Amino acid sequence: DLFMERVKSNSDSSLFCPNKAPGLADCWGEEFESLYTRYKKEGRAKRSLSGQKLWFAILETQMETGNFLRCEDRKSNQQNLGTIKCSNLC
């Protein structure tokens, strides 16, 4: 995916406010890349930083707080509500 490509090439990765980049958090694949590119060109990014720096920050957080990858998506009986967007389900 786009983020991992940026990690591999150590390119900048942009972060967006969900209110200024509507729909970005709700799509993936080609649609995500298209919206991401459009919003970046329009100057909507809140911040840009090295893809590797962001990746290592994510890894560090995972090591400190534990693994968030669990079976929620497979076992959720709320599939009609869509994708689970965060790991703090409490």
C-alpha positions in Angstrom: 0.0 0.0 0.0 1.0 3.6 -0.3 2.2 4.1 3.2 4.5 1.0 3.1 5.9 2.2 -0.3 6.8 5.4 1.4 8.4 3.6 4.3 10.5 1.5 1.9 11.7 4.5 -0.1 11.9 6.8 3.0 9.7 9.3 1.3 7.6 11.8 3.2 4.2 10.7 4.4 1.5 13.2 4.9 -1.0 13.3 7.8 -4.4 14.8 7.4 -7.1 16.1 9.7 -10.3 14.0 9.0 -12.4 17.2 8.8 -10.2 18.7 6.1 -9.8 15.5 4.1 -13.3 14.0 4.0 -13.6 10.4 2.9 -9.9 9.6 3.3 -10.4 7.5 6.4 -13.2 5.6 4.8 -11.5 4.3 1.7 -8.6 2.1 0.6 -6.7 1.0 -2.5 -6.9 3.1 -5.6 -9.6 5.3 -4.2 -7.4 6.1 -1.2 -4.4 6.9 -3.3 -6.4 9.1 -5.6 -7.9 11.1 -2.6 -4.5 11.2 -0.8 -2.8 12.6 -3.9 -5.5 15.1 -4.5 -5.6 16.4 -0.9 -1.8 16.6 -0.8 -1.7 18.7 -4.0 -4.5 20.9 -2.6 -2.3 21.6 0.5 -4.7 19.9 3.0 -2.0 17.9 4.8 -1.6 18.9 8.4 1.9 17.6 8.6 4.5 15.6 6.6 7.3 13.5 7.9 9.5 10.7 6.9 7.6 7.5 6.3 10.3 5.5 8.2 10.1 7.9 11.2 6.3 7.5 11.3 6.6 3.7 10.9 9.1 3.4 13.8 6.9 5.5 16.0 4.0 3.1 15.2 6.2 0.1 16.0 7.4 1.7 19.3 3.8 2.4 20.4 2.8 -1.2 19.6 5.7 -2.6 21.6 4.8 -0.3 24.6 1.0 -0.9 24.5 0.7 -4.5 23.2 -0.6 -6.0 20.0 -3.7 -4.4 18.7 -4.2 -7.0 15.9 -6.8 -9.3 17.2 -9.9 -11.0 15.9 -12.4 -8.2 16.2 -13.0 -7.9 12.5 -13.6 -11.6 12.0 -15.8 -12.0 15.1 -17.7 -8.7 15.1 -21.4 -9.1 14.8 -21.6 -5.4 13.8 -20.4 -5.9 10.2 -23.2 -3.6 9.1 -21.5 -0.7 10.8 -18.3 -1.1 8.7 -14.6 -1.3 9.4 -13.3 -1.1 12.9 -11.1 2.0 12.9 -9.4 1.8 16.3 -8.2 -0.9 18.7 -9.6 0.6 21.9 -13.0 -1.1 21.8 -13.8 -0.5 25.4 
